[in-house]
């Protein structure tokens, strides 16, 4: 099982939206068995995914047994677990998140045989629950709401005290940084002056897309994402021809395809059973 953490340093970044869209993409297009682990407060992934009305999406308070949750006719399925329903991840007297880290590691190890990928929606940094997840996953991607302050948010995710570089150096040497995923209200906003500054400053960490006029992938904002999702994708069918798909749908598809390729390129290894760091006190 591969694991991908969707992380940010600021709320309303599109983190949960990206988690849910990518889960649906992996289920319908790649036919993967997807575990969505919602560590955020309040958990929202189950609610958003329920809008898809798919019998291949299951929410529960425990990890499924191997015989549970059969795949849909398309071959994939999604199981959603909320952290607030898992006793081992509810420790109010655990300020250093020592037990949280150990229990999260155990959970990921236990579910590994039953899923192809685990997508984790975590609280925003510097919450130590997010750092614990960083210390255990294979890869991290960070959605960034395109705004004049997005450079600071991106810098915190990459270079901050709890950012990818520090966690990689201290807790998880094998951690892959997939890149930054700009979340935009409208493609035209990418032509504004401050957006050009963002592109120049963060170009190294944007996910390249030669087919995009901007040269990188981006995700349409929450207000438009669910509206433009093509109906065929929700039914697990083949998408329409490019000429029939709105610009936002094409941007969304390019975003999800790029993430899939990056995730697929990561060597599939078991969740580390024993990172030497027993506490998550980065």
N, C-alpha and C positions, 0 to 999 in steps of 0.2 A: 504494500500500500504506500502510495506517495501522499505527502501532506503539504498543503499550501496554506499559509496564514495570510489573511487579508488584514492589513494593519494601517493605522493612520495616527497622526498626532493631533487631530482636530475632529470634532464631531461634524456630522452632516457632510461628510466627504464623499459619500457614495459607497462606503464600505459594504454595508448590508446588501445594497442593490447589486453590486458586483458579485458578491458571494452567491446570491440566489440565481442571477442570470448565468453565471458560470456553471453552477450545479445543474441547471436545466440543459445547458449546452452539452455538458459531458454525459448527461443521461440520454438525451434525444439523439445527438449527433454521433457521439463516440460509443454509446451503449455501455457506459461504465456504471459500476455500482458506487454510488457517491454517499459518503457520510458528511453531513453538515453539522459541525459542532459549534453551537452558538454560545460563546462565553460572554457576550455583551449583556449590558443591563440598560433597559429591559431587552429580553430576547425578541427579535422581530423576524427572524428567518422563516420560522414555521408559518407565521401569518402571511408573509409575502408569497411563499411557495404554495400555500393553500389556494391562492387565487388561480393557480394553473389547473386546478380540478383534475389532477391526474391520479389514477389508482396506483401509480408506481412511486408516489411520494408518501412516506410514512413518517409520522411524528410519534415519539414515544419517550418514556422516562427512563428507558434502559437500552443498552445495546441489544440488537436482535440476536436470537440464536441462529445458527447456520441455516436451519430450515425455514426461518421466517422471512417475510418480505420478498416473495418471488419477483423476478424481473418482469417487467411489462413485455408486451408483444414486441416492442422496439428493442428489447434486450437490456436496457438499463433501469436503474431504480435509484431513488433518493431516500435516505433515512435521516431525519433531523433529531438531534439530541440537544436539549437545552441544559446549560450548566446548572441552572437553578433547580433542576429536578434530579441532580446527581449528588447524593450525600457527600461523597468524597471531595467535591469541589465547593462545598459550603462549610467553610471553617472561619467563623468570625473571630476566633481567638488565635489566628494564624497570620499575624501582620507581615511577617517576612515571606509568607507564601511557601514555606518549606513543605508542608504536607500537600498543599495545592500542586506544587511541582511534581512531587512523587506520585500523587494520585492521577494527575493528567498523563504522566508518562506511562503509568500502568494501564490507563484507559486506552491510550493509543496502541499499546502493545497488544492488548486483548482483542481489539477490533480489527487488527491488521489482516487476518485471514479472510475476512468477510467483505472487504471493500477494496476497490481499486484506487480510490483517492479519498482523502479527508480534507475538506475545506473548513477552515476555522475563522469565524468572525469574532474578533476579540475587542475588549474595551480599548479606548484610545490610550496611547502612551501619555504619561509615564506609568500607567497602571501596571503593577507587577504581574497581574494575570496575563497580560499581553507579553511581558518579558519571558514568563515561564513557557508560553507557547513558542516564542521565538527560539528558545533554547532547545526545543524538541523537534521542530518541523524540518522538512527538507528545503522549503523555499518560502519566500516572502514576496508579496506584491503590495504596493501602496497606492491606492487611489488618492488623488489630490484634486480638490475642487479648485478649478482655475479661477483665481482672483488675485488682486494685488498682493495678498499676504501668503500666497501658496509657496513661495520660495522658502520662507522660514519654516513652514510645516514640512516640506520635503527635506530640508536640511536636518530637522530634528529626527526624522525617520532614518536618515542615512548616517549622520555624524553625531547625533545627540548621545547623551549619557546612556540611554537605553536603545540607541539606534542599532541598525543592522551591523555596522562595522564593529562596535564594541561587543555586541552579543556574539558575533562570529569569533572575535579574538579571545573572549573569555569563557564562553559557554558552549558554542556550537560551531566548530571549525568548518563543518561541511555545509553550512547554511548558504543557500543560493539566493541572491537578490534578483528577482525577475525584472524589476524595474518600477518606474512610476507610471501610473495610469491617470492622465488628466481627465477630469470629469467636467464637461462643459454644458452650459445651458443652451447654447446655440453655436454651431460651427463658426458663425461670423465673429464671435467673441475672441477666437484665436487670432484674428487679424488686428486686434487692438494693440497699442504700443506696449503696454505692460505685459501682454501675452508674449510678444516677441522677446522681451527681456527674459521671461520665464523660459522660453525655448532655448535661448542662448546659454543661460545659466545652468539649466538642468539637462541639456541635450544628451550628456553622457549616460543619463539614467532613464531616458525615455525609451520606450519599446519601438524599435524601428519598423516602419511599414512603407516600403518603396512605392506602393500603390496609392498612398495617401498624399494629397497635395501639400500637407504639412510635414510629411516624412516620418510621422509616428502615429501610433494608434491612440485613440481617445474614446471615452465612453459618454454617450449622451446623458444628460442629467435625469434624475429620478422622475421629474414631472413629465418627461417624454418617453422614457425607456419602456414602460409597460404599455404605453399607447402604440408604440411603433413596432413592438415585437410581432413578427409576422405570424399569422394564425397557423400556418403550416408547421412552424417550429414548435408551437404549443401542443400540436398533435403528434409530434415526432415524425412528420413527413418531410419530404424534400422541400427546401426553400424555393421560392419563385425565382425566375430569371432576374438578372441584375437590373434590367430595364424596368421591372415592375416593382422594385423595392425602393422605398424612400431613402434619402441620404442618411438619416439617422439610423435606419436599419442596417445599411451597409457599414456604417461606422461601428455599430454594435457587433456585427458579424466579424469584422476585421479584428476588433478587440478580443473577442472570445477565441477566434482561431489562433491569434498570436499567443495568447496565454496557454492554449492547448499545446502548441508546438514547444513552447518553453518548458512546460511541465513534462511533456513526453520525453524531452531530451535529458531529464534528470534520471540518473541511474536509480532503478527501483530497489531499495534496500529496506530491511526491517527497521522499525522505529528503534533507536538506540535504547537498549535495555539498561544501560548503566553509564550515563554520562557521569563523569567524575564529580561534577558540581551537584551536591546534594541539596543545596539551598539556592533559591532564585533571588539573590541579593545584589544583582548587577549594579 
